[in-house]
Amino acid sequence: MFAVVDIQGQQFKVTENTKYYVPKLTADLESEVVFDNILLLNDGKATKVGTPFVEGAKVHAKILEHLKDDKVIVFKKKRRISYKKKRGHRQLLTRIEVTKIA
């Protein structure tokens, strides 16, 4: 059984009892979160495609931790002009564990 879930504008294919990194959520640690923006649901026998969401389908997840991703370096340079810029960015993430697809 799997589902395609829309979490803050990004789509994730999730299955039960697996862990995922998603964009930072505002909920507290160890709390339960329910996602109801299910785009596609497959129960092993049939596939339901939402228009735009599957009605009555929900994904329950537990928040494990909030963290920062690895640093991404953006370096710009134009040769023979002495133009250099170095910027860094660390994305804020939340690690969740999907407990139930209903």
KOLGU-4560 file (N, C-alpha, C; in nm, 3 decimals, padded with zeros to 5 digits):
<recs>
<n_xx: 00.085 n_yy: -00.117 n_zz: 00.000 ca_xx: 00.000 ca_yy: 00.000 ca_zz: 00.000 c_xx: 00.090 c_yy: 00.124 c_zz: 00.000 mol: A seq: 1 type: MET>
<n_xx: 00.061 n_yy: 00.216 n_zz: -00.090 ca_xx: 00.134 ca_yy: 00.342 ca_zz: -00.091 c_xx: 00.040 c_yy: 00.455 c_zz: -00.130 mol: A seq: 2 type: PHE>
<n_xx: 00.087 n_yy: 00.577 n_zz: -00.105 ca_xx: 00.008 ca_yy: 00.696 ca_zz: -00.138 c_xx: 00.103 c_yy: 00.805 c_zz: -00.184 mol: A seq: 3 type: ALA>
<n_xx: 00.053 n_yy: 00.892 n_zz: -00.270 ca_xx: 00.127 ca_yy: 01.011 ca_zz: -00.310 c_xx: 00.063 c_yy: 01.129 c_zz: -00.238 mol: A seq: 4 type: VAL>
<n_xx: 00.144 n_yy: 01.196 n_zz: -00.153 ca_xx: 00.094 ca_yy: 01.300 ca_zz: -00.063 c_xx: 00.155 c_yy: 01.434 c_zz: -00.102 mol: A seq: 5 type: VAL>
<n_xx: 00.073 n_yy: 01.539 n_zz: -00.094 ca_xx: 00.121 ca_yy: 01.675 ca_zz: -00.115 c_xx: 00.150 c_yy: 01.736 c_zz: 00.021 mol: A seq: 6 type: ASP>
<n_xx: 00.279 n_yy: 01.760 n_zz: 00.050 ca_xx: 00.321 ca_yy: 01.820 ca_zz: 00.177 c_xx: 00.391 c_yy: 01.951 c_zz: 00.146 mol: A seq: 7 type: ILE>
<n_xx: 00.325 n_yy: 02.062 n_zz: 00.176 ca_xx: 00.376 ca_yy: 02.197 ca_zz: 00.154 c_xx: 00.424 c_yy: 02.217 c_zz: 00.010 mol: A seq: 8 type: GLN>
<n_xx: 00.345 n_yy: 02.174 n_zz: -00.086 ca_xx: 00.375 ca_yy: 02.198 ca_zz: -00.226 c_xx: 00.467 c_yy: 02.097 c_zz: -00.290 mol: A seq: 9 type: GLY>
<n_xx: 00.518 n_yy: 01.999 n_zz: -00.216 ca_xx: 00.603 ca_yy: 01.895 ca_zz: -00.271 c_xx: 00.532 c_yy: 01.761 c_zz: -00.261 mol: A seq: 10 type: GLN>
<n_xx: 00.553 n_yy: 01.675 n_zz: -00.361 ca_xx: 00.485 ca_yy: 01.547 ca_zz: -00.365 c_xx: 00.580 c_yy: 01.437 c_zz: -00.318 mol: A seq: 11 type: GLN>
<n_xx: 00.529 n_yy: 01.349 n_zz: -00.231 ca_xx: 00.607 ca_yy: 01.239 ca_zz: -00.177 c_xx: 00.529 c_yy: 01.110 c_zz: -00.193 mol: A seq: 12 type: PHE>
<n_xx: 00.597 n_yy: 01.005 n_zz: -00.239 ca_xx: 00.538 ca_yy: 00.872 ca_zz: -00.244 c_xx: 00.572 c_yy: 00.804 c_zz: -00.112 mol: A seq: 13 type: LYS>
<n_xx: 00.471 n_yy: 00.777 n_zz: -00.029 ca_xx: 00.495 ca_yy: 00.726 ca_zz: 00.106 c_xx: 00.434 c_yy: 00.588 c_zz: 00.123 mol: A seq: 14 type: VAL>
<n_xx: 00.497 n_yy: 00.508 n_zz: 00.208 ca_xx: 00.446 ca_yy: 00.379 ca_zz: 00.250 c_xx: 00.446 c_yy: 00.375 c_zz: 00.402 mol: A seq: 15 type: THR>
<n_xx: 00.377 n_yy: 00.280 n_zz: 00.460 ca_xx: 00.367 ca_yy: 00.272 ca_zz: 00.606 c_xx: 00.500 c_yy: 00.229 c_zz: 00.668 mol: A seq: 16 type: GLU>
<n_xx: 00.526 n_yy: 00.278 n_zz: 00.790 ca_xx: 00.644 ca_yy: 00.244 ca_zz: 00.870 c_xx: 00.776 c_yy: 00.280 c_zz: 00.802 mol: A seq: 17 type: ASN>
<n_xx: 00.778 n_yy: 00.390 n_zz: 00.727 ca_xx: 00.901 ca_yy: 00.439 ca_zz: 00.667 c_xx: 00.922 c_yy: 00.584 c_zz: 00.709 mol: A seq: 18 type: THR>
<n_xx: 01.049 n_yy: 00.628 n_zz: 00.701 ca_xx: 01.085 ca_yy: 00.762 ca_zz: 00.746 c_xx: 01.121 c_yy: 00.849 c_zz: 00.626 mol: A seq: 19 type: LYS>
<n_xx: 01.082 n_yy: 00.977 n_zz: 00.633 ca_xx: 01.104 ca_yy: 01.070 ca_zz: 00.523 c_xx: 01.151 c_yy: 01.204 c_zz: 00.577 mol: A seq: 20 type: TYR>
<n_xx: 01.226 n_yy: 01.277 n_zz: 00.494 ca_xx: 01.262 ca_yy: 01.415 ca_zz: 00.523 c_xx: 01.171 c_yy: 01.505 c_zz: 00.440 mol: A seq: 21 type: TYR>
<n_xx: 01.097 n_yy: 01.594 n_zz: 00.506 ca_xx: 01.004 ca_yy: 01.683 ca_zz: 00.438 c_xx: 01.040 c_yy: 01.827 c_zz: 00.476 mol: A seq: 22 type: VAL>
<n_xx: 00.989 n_yy: 01.927 n_zz: 00.404 ca_xx: 01.013 ca_yy: 02.066 ca_zz: 00.444 c_xx: 00.961 c_yy: 02.090 c_zz: 00.586 mol: A seq: 23 type: PRO>
<n_xx: 01.021 n_yy: 02.183 n_zz: 00.655 ca_xx: 00.995 ca_yy: 02.202 ca_zz: 00.798 c_xx: 00.847 c_yy: 02.225 c_zz: 00.827 mol: A seq: 24 type: LYS>
<n_xx: 00.795 n_yy: 02.146 n_zz: 00.924 ca_xx: 00.659 ca_yy: 02.158 ca_zz: 00.971 c_xx: 00.660 c_yy: 02.231 c_zz: 01.106 mol: A seq: 25 type: LEU>
<n_xx: 00.551 n_yy: 02.297 n_zz: 01.140 ca_xx: 00.547 ca_yy: 02.378 ca_zz: 01.261 c_xx: 00.504 c_yy: 02.299 c_zz: 01.384 mol: A seq: 26 type: THR>
<n_xx: 00.472 n_yy: 02.172 n_zz: 01.372 ca_xx: 00.426 ca_yy: 02.092 ca_zz: 01.486 c_xx: 00.542 c_yy: 02.057 c_zz: 01.578 mol: A seq: 27 type: ALA>
<n_xx: 00.509 n_yy: 02.020 n_zz: 01.702 ca_xx: 00.609 ca_yy: 01.985 ca_zz: 01.803 c_xx: 00.663 c_yy: 01.844 c_zz: 01.780 mol: A seq: 28 type: ASP>
<n_xx: 00.777 n_yy: 01.816 n_zz: 01.847 ca_xx: 00.836 ca_yy: 01.683 ca_zz: 01.840 c_xx: 00.743 c_yy: 01.580 c_zz: 01.904 mol: A seq: 29 type: LEU>
<n_xx: 00.751 n_yy: 01.457 n_zz: 01.852 ca_xx: 00.672 ca_yy: 01.344 ca_zz: 01.902 c_xx: 00.522 c_yy: 01.364 c_zz: 01.888 mol: A seq: 30 type: GLU>
<n_xx: 00.478 n_yy: 01.461 n_zz: 01.810 ca_xx: 00.334 ca_yy: 01.482 ca_zz: 01.792 c_xx: 00.287 c_yy: 01.411 c_zz: 01.665 mol: A seq: 31 type: SER>
<n_xx: 00.158 n_yy: 01.390 n_zz: 01.658 ca_xx: 00.096 ca_yy: 01.322 ca_zz: 01.544 c_xx: 00.047 c_yy: 01.426 c_zz: 01.444 mol: A seq: 32 type: GLU>
<n_xx: 00.076 n_yy: 01.405 n_zz: 01.316 ca_xx: 00.034 ca_yy: 01.495 ca_zz: 01.210 c_xx: -00.051 c_yy: 01.415 c_zz: 01.112 mol: A seq: 33 type: VAL>
<n_xx: -00.157 n_yy: 01.476 n_zz: 01.062 ca_xx: -00.245 ca_yy: 01.411 ca_zz: 00.965 c_xx: -00.243 c_yy: 01.491 c_zz: 00.836 mol: A seq: 34 type: VAL>
<n_xx: -00.208 n_yy: 01.424 n_zz: 00.726 ca_xx: -00.208 ca_yy: 01.486 ca_zz: 00.594 c_xx: -00.332 c_yy: 01.436 c_zz: 00.519 mol: A seq: 35 type: PHE>
<n_xx: -00.412 n_yy: 01.530 n_zz: 00.467 ca_xx: -00.531 ca_yy: 01.488 ca_zz: 00.393 c_xx: -00.526 c_yy: 01.526 c_zz: 00.246 mol: A seq: 36 type: ASP>
<n_xx: -00.414 n_yy: 01.580 n_zz: 00.199 ca_xx: -00.398 ca_yy: 01.612 ca_zz: 00.057 c_xx: -00.337 c_yy: 01.491 c_zz: -00.014 mol: A seq: 37 type: ASN>
<n_xx: -00.416 n_yy: 01.388 n_zz: -00.034 ca_xx: -00.371 ca_yy: 01.264 ca_zz: -00.098 c_xx: -00.405 c_yy: 01.272 c_zz: -00.246 mol: A seq: 38 type: ILE>
<n_xx: -00.302 n_yy: 01.267 n_zz: -00.329 ca_xx: -00.322 ca_yy: 01.278 ca_zz: -00.474 c_xx: -00.352 c_yy: 01.143 c_zz: -00.538 mol: A seq: 39 type: LEU>
<n_xx: -00.292 n_yy: 01.035 n_zz: -00.483 ca_xx: -00.310 ca_yy: 00.901 ca_zz: -00.539 c_xx: -00.303 c_yy: 00.801 c_zz: -00.426 mol: A seq: 40 type: LEU>
<n_xx: -00.385 n_yy: 00.698 n_zz: -00.431 ca_xx: -00.387 ca_yy: 00.596 ca_zz: -00.327 c_xx: -00.393 c_yy: 00.459 c_zz: -00.393 mol: A seq: 41 type: LEU>
<n_xx: -00.298 n_yy: 00.371 n_zz: -00.355 ca_xx: -00.295 ca_yy: 00.235 ca_zz: -00.407 c_xx: -00.298 c_yy: 00.140 c_zz: -00.288 mol: A seq: 42 type: ASN>
<n_xx: -00.399 n_yy: 00.052 n_zz: -00.283 ca_xx: -00.411 ca_yy: -00.042 ca_zz: -00.171 c_xx: -00.367 c_yy: -00.183 c_zz: -00.208 mol: A seq: 43 type: ASP>
<n_xx: -00.299 n_yy: -00.200 n_zz: -00.320 ca_xx: -00.254 ca_yy: -00.332 ca_zz: -00.363 c_xx: -00.348 c_yy: -00.397 c_zz: -00.464 mol: A seq: 44 type: GLY>
<n_xx: -00.475 n_yy: -00.357 n_zz: -00.462 ca_xx: -00.573 ca_yy: -00.413 ca_zz: -00.555 c_xx: -00.617 c_yy: -00.310 c_zz: -00.657 mol: A seq: 45 type: LYS>
<n_xx: -00.648 n_yy: -00.190 n_zz: -00.608 ca_xx: -00.699 ca_yy: -00.085 ca_zz: -00.696 c_xx: -00.625 c_yy: 00.045 c_zz: -00.668 mol: A seq: 46 type: ALA>
<n_xx: -00.624 n_yy: 00.129 n_zz: -00.769 ca_xx: -00.560 ca_yy: 00.260 ca_zz: -00.756 c_xx: -00.667 c_yy: 00.367 c_zz: -00.770 mol: A seq: 47 type: THR>
<n_xx: -00.668 n_yy: 00.460 n_zz: -00.674 ca_xx: -00.761 ca_yy: 00.572 ca_zz: -00.679 c_xx: -00.682 c_yy: 00.699 c_zz: -00.707 mol: A seq: 48 type: LYS>
<n_xx: -00.724 n_yy: 00.772 n_zz: -00.810 ca_xx: -00.660 ca_yy: 00.898 ca_zz: -00.846 c_xx: -00.756 c_yy: 01.010 c_zz: -00.811 mol: A seq: 49 type: VAL>
<n_xx: -00.706 n_yy: 01.108 n_zz: -00.738 ca_xx: -00.791 ca_yy: 01.217 ca_zz: -00.693 c_xx: -00.811 c_yy: 01.324 c_zz: -00.798 mol: A seq: 50 type: GLY>
<n_xx: -00.918 n_yy: 01.399 n_zz: -00.782 ca_xx: -00.946 ca_yy: 01.512 ca_zz: -00.872 c_xx: -00.974 c_yy: 01.636 c_zz: -00.790 mol: A seq: 51 type: THR>
<n_xx: -00.887 n_yy: 01.709 n_zz: -00.732 ca_xx: -00.743 ca_yy: 01.684 ca_zz: -00.727 c_xx: -00.701 c_yy: 01.596 c_zz: -00.611 mol: A seq: 52 type: PRO>
<n_xx: -00.788 n_yy: 01.573 n_zz: -00.509 ca_xx: -00.749 ca_yy: 01.491 ca_zz: -00.395 c_xx: -00.846 c_yy: 01.374 c_zz: -00.380 mol: A seq: 53 type: PHE>
<n_xx: -00.798 n_yy: 01.265 n_zz: -00.322 ca_xx: -00.882 ca_yy: 01.149 ca_zz: -00.293 c_xx: -00.961 c_yy: 01.179 c_zz: -00.166 mol: A seq: 54 type: VAL>
<n_xx: -01.093 n_yy: 01.171 n_zz: -00.176 ca_xx: -01.178 ca_yy: 01.204 ca_zz: -00.061 c_xx: -01.176 c_yy: 01.090 c_zz: 00.041 mol: A seq: 55 type: GLU>
<n_xx: -01.167 n_yy: 01.127 n_zz: 00.168 ca_xx: -01.170 ca_yy: 01.029 ca_zz: 00.277 c_xx: -01.037 c_yy: 00.962 c_zz: 00.306 mol: A seq: 56 type: GLY>
<n_xx: -00.935 n_yy: 00.989 n_zz: 00.229 ca_xx: -00.804 ca_yy: 00.927 ca_zz: 00.251 c_xx: -00.718 c_yy: 01.020 c_zz: 00.337 mol: A seq: 57 type: ALA>
<n_xx: -00.644 n_yy: 00.960 n_zz: 00.430 ca_xx: -00.557 ca_yy: 01.038 ca_zz: 00.519 c_xx: -00.429 c_yy: 00.960 c_zz: 00.545 mol: A seq: 58 type: LYS>
<n_xx: -00.322 n_yy: 01.033 n_zz: 00.570 ca_xx: -00.194 ca_yy: 00.973 ca_zz: 00.608 c_xx: -00.158 c_yy: 01.028 c_zz: 00.746 mol: A seq: 59 type: VAL>
<n_xx: -00.134 n_yy: 00.937 n_zz: 00.840 ca_xx: -00.095 ca_yy: 00.974 ca_zz: 00.975 c_xx: 00.056 c_yy: 00.957 c_zz: 00.988 mol: A seq: 60 type: HIS>
<n_xx: 00.122 n_yy: 01.060 n_zz: 01.046 ca_xx: 00.267 ca_yy: 01.054 ca_zz: 01.062 c_xx: 00.306 c_yy: 01.108 c_zz: 01.199 mol: A seq: 61 type: ALA>
<n_xx: 00.422 n_yy: 01.067 n_zz: 01.244 ca_xx: 00.475 ca_yy: 01.110 ca_zz: 01.373 c_xx: 00.604 c_yy: 01.189 c_zz: 01.346 mol: A seq: 62 type: LYS>
<n_xx: 00.619 n_yy: 01.305 n_zz: 01.412 ca_xx: 00.737 ca_yy: 01.389 ca_zz: 01.392 c_xx: 00.849 c_yy: 01.338 c_zz: 01.480 mol: A seq: 63 type: ILE>
<n_xx: 00.964 n_yy: 01.307 n_zz: 01.419 ca_xx: 01.077 ca_yy: 01.254 ca_zz: 01.493 c_xx: 01.177 c_yy: 01.361 c_zz: 01.532 mol: A seq: 64 type: LEU>
<n_xx: 01.211 n_yy: 01.452 n_zz: 01.439 ca_xx: 01.308 ca_yy: 01.558 ca_zz: 01.471 c_xx: 01.301 c_yy: 01.670 c_zz: 01.368 mol: A seq: 65 type: GLU>
<n_xx: 01.352 n_yy: 01.787 n_zz: 01.411 ca_xx: 01.371 ca_yy: 01.902 ca_zz: 01.322 c_xx: 01.520 c_yy: 01.919 c_zz: 01.306 mol: A seq: 66 type: HIS>
<n_xx: 01.565 n_yy: 01.943 n_zz: 01.183 ca_xx: 01.708 ca_yy: 01.954 ca_zz: 01.158 c_xx: 01.736 c_yy: 02.041 c_zz: 01.037 mol: A seq: 67 type: LEU>
<n_xx: 01.865 n_yy: 02.065 n_zz: 01.011 ca_xx: 01.907 ca_yy: 02.137 ca_zz: 00.893 c_xx: 01.975 c_yy: 02.041 c_zz: 00.797 mol: A seq: 68 type: LYS>
<n_xx: 01.956 n_yy: 02.063 n_zz: 00.669 ca_xx: 02.017 ca_yy: 01.981 ca_zz: 00.565 c_xx: 02.164 c_yy: 02.020 c_zz: 00.552 mol: A seq: 69 type: ASP>
<n_xx: 02.239 n_yy: 01.945 n_zz: 00.471 ca_xx: 02.378 ca_yy: 01.980 ca_zz: 00.444 c_xx: 02.387 c_yy: 02.113 c_zz: 00.372 mol: A seq: 70 type: ASP>
<n_xx: 02.499 n_yy: 02.182 n_zz: 00.390 ca_xx: 02.518 ca_yy: 02.312 ca_zz: 00.329 c_xx: 02.539 c_yy: 02.298 c_zz: 00.178 mol: A seq: 71 type: LYS>
<n_xx: 02.472 n_yy: 02.384 n_zz: 00.104 ca_xx: 02.488 ca_yy: 02.392 ca_zz: -00.041 c_xx: 02.562 c_yy: 02.521 c_zz: -00.070 mol: A seq: 72 type: VAL>
<n_xx: 02.674 n_yy: 02.512 n_zz: -00.139 ca_xx: 02.757 ca_yy: 02.628 ca_zz: -00.172 c_xx: 02.722 c_yy: 02.676 c_zz: -00.312 mol: A seq: 73 type: ILE>
<n_xx: 02.694 n_yy: 02.806 n_zz: -00.325 ca_xx: 02.669 ca_yy: 02.867 ca_zz: -00.456 c_xx: 02.785 c_yy: 02.964 c_zz: -00.480 mol: A seq: 74 type: VAL>
<n_xx: 02.867 n_yy: 02.936 n_zz: -00.582 ca_xx: 02.984 ca_yy: 03.019 ca_zz: -00.611 c_xx: 02.969 c_yy: 03.074 c_zz: -00.752 mol: A seq: 75 type: PHE>
<n_xx: 02.975 n_yy: 03.207 n_zz: -00.764 ca_xx: 02.965 ca_yy: 03.273 ca_zz: -00.894 c_xx: 03.096 c_yy: 03.343 c_zz: -00.923 mol: A seq: 76 type: LYS>
<n_xx: 03.140 n_yy: 03.335 n_zz: -01.047 ca_xx: 03.265 ca_yy: 03.400 ca_zz: -01.086 c_xx: 03.259 c_yy: 03.440 c_zz: -01.232 mol: A seq: 77 type: LYS>
<n_xx: 03.313 n_yy: 03.559 n_zz: -01.260 ca_xx: 03.332 ca_yy: 03.602 ca_zz: -01.398 c_xx: 03.481 c_yy: 03.624 c_zz: -01.417 mol: A seq: 78 type: LYS>
<n_xx: 03.537 n_yy: 03.558 n_zz: -01.514 ca_xx: 03.681 ca_yy: 03.564 ca_zz: -01.530 c_xx: 03.728 c_yy: 03.699 c_zz: -01.582 mol: A seq: 79 type: ARG>
<n_xx: 03.846 n_yy: 03.737 n_zz: -01.541 ca_xx: 03.916 ca_yy: 03.860 ca_zz: -01.580 c_xx: 03.843 c_yy: 03.987 c_zz: -01.535 mol: A seq: 80 type: ARG>
<n_xx: 03.747 n_yy: 03.978 n_zz: -01.447 ca_xx: 03.675 ca_yy: 04.097 ca_zz: -01.401 c_xx: 03.690 c_yy: 04.113 c_zz: -01.249 mol: A seq: 81 type: ILE>
<n_xx: 03.748 n_yy: 04.017 n_zz: -01.182 ca_xx: 03.756 ca_yy: 04.008 ca_zz: -01.035 c_xx: 03.620 c_yy: 04.013 c_zz: -00.970 mol: A seq: 82 type: SER>
<n_xx: 03.528 n_yy: 03.937 n_zz: -01.023 ca_xx: 03.395 ca_yy: 03.926 ca_zz: -00.965 c_xx: 03.381 c_yy: 03.784 c_zz: -00.909 mol: A seq: 83 type: TYR>
<n_xx: 03.365 n_yy: 03.776 n_zz: -00.778 ca_xx: 03.343 ca_yy: 03.647 ca_zz: -00.713 c_xx: 03.240 c_yy: 03.665 c_zz: -00.604 mol: A seq: 84 type: LYS>
<n_xx: 03.149 n_yy: 03.570 n_zz: -00.593 ca_xx: 03.051 ca_yy: 03.568 ca_zz: -00.484 c_xx: 03.039 c_yy: 03.426 c_zz: -00.433 mol: A seq: 85 type: LYS>
<n_xx: 03.039 n_yy: 03.412 n_zz: -00.303 ca_xx: 03.022 ca_yy: 03.281 ca_zz: -00.242 c_xx: 02.908 c_yy: 03.290 c_zz: -00.142 mol: A seq: 86 type: LYS>
<n_xx: 02.807 n_yy: 03.207 n_zz: -00.162 ca_xx: 02.691 ca_yy: 03.205 ca_zz: -00.074 c_xx: 02.668 c_yy: 03.061 c_zz: -00.030 mol: A seq: 87 type: ARG>
<n_xx: 02.614 n_yy: 03.046 n_zz: 00.091 ca_xx: 02.580 ca_yy: 02.914 ca_zz: 00.141 c_xx: 02.433 c_yy: 02.911 c_zz: 00.182 mol: A seq: 88 type: GLY>
<n_xx: 02.376 n_yy: 02.792 n_zz: 00.183 ca_xx: 02.235 ca_yy: 02.776 ca_zz: 00.220 c_xx: 02.216 c_yy: 02.641 c_zz: 00.287 mol: A seq: 89 type: HIS>
<n_xx: 02.141 n_yy: 02.640 n_zz: 00.398 ca_xx: 02.103 ca_yy: 02.516 ca_zz: 00.465 c_xx: 01.952 c_yy: 02.513 c_zz: 00.480 mol: A seq: 90 type: ARG>
<n_xx: 01.890 n_yy: 02.413 n_zz: 00.419 ca_xx: 01.745 ca_yy: 02.401 ca_zz: 00.419 c_xx: 01.698 c_yy: 02.342 c_zz: 00.553 mol: A seq: 91 type: GLN>
<n_xx: 01.588 n_yy: 02.395 n_zz: 00.608 ca_xx: 01.529 ca_yy: 02.342 ca_zz: 00.730 c_xx: 01.437 c_yy: 02.225 c_zz: 00.694 mol: A seq: 92 type: LEU>
<n_xx: 01.456 n_yy: 02.112 n_zz: 00.763 ca_xx: 01.381 ca_yy: 01.991 ca_zz: 00.733 c_xx: 01.317 c_yy: 01.935 c_zz: 00.860 mol: A seq: 93 type: LEU>
<n_xx: 01.219 n_yy: 01.848 n_zz: 00.840 ca_xx: 01.157 ca_yy: 01.772 ca_zz: 00.948 c_xx: 01.159 c_yy: 01.626 c_zz: 00.908 mol: A seq: 94 type: THR>
<n_xx: 01.199 n_yy: 01.541 n_zz: 01.001 ca_xx: 01.200 ca_yy: 01.397 ca_zz: 00.975 c_xx: 01.073 c_yy: 01.338 c_zz: 01.033 mol: A seq: 95 type: ARG>
<n_xx: 00.995 n_yy: 01.269 n_zz: 00.948 ca_xx: 00.869 ca_yy: 01.210 ca_zz: 00.993 c_xx: 00.871 c_yy: 01.060 c_zz: 00.968 mol: A seq: 96 type: ILE>
<n_xx: 00.787 n_yy: 00.989 n_zz: 01.041 ca_xx: 00.765 ca_yy: 00.848 ca_zz: 01.018 c_xx: 00.617 c_yy: 00.827 c_zz: 00.991 mol: A seq: 97 type: GLU>
<n_xx: 00.585 n_yy: 00.769 n_zz: 00.877 ca_xx: 00.445 ca_yy: 00.744 ca_zz: 00.841 c_xx: 00.398 c_yy: 00.622 c_zz: 00.919 mol: A seq: 98 type: VAL>
<n_xx: 00.294 n_yy: 00.641 n_zz: 01.000 ca_xx: 00.244 ca_yy: 00.531 ca_zz: 01.084 c_xx: 00.125 c_yy: 00.459 c_zz: 01.022 mol: A seq: 99 type: THR>
<n_xx: 00.038 n_yy: 00.532 n_zz: 00.953 ca_xx: -00.084 ca_yy: 00.468 ca_zz: 00.900 c_xx: -00.133 c_yy: 00.541 c_zz: 00.777 mol: A seq: 100 type: LYS>
<n_xx: -00.178 n_yy: 00.464 n_zz: 00.679 ca_xx: -00.246 ca_yy: 00.519 ca_zz: 00.561 c_xx: -00.389 c_yy: 00.469 c_zz: 00.567 mol: A seq: 101 type: ILE>
<n_xx: -00.484 n_yy: 00.564 n_zz: 00.580 ca_xx: -00.624 ca_yy: 00.525 ca_zz: 00.596 c_xx: -00.708 c_yy: 00.583 c_zz: 00.483 mol: A seq: 102 type: ALA>
</recs>
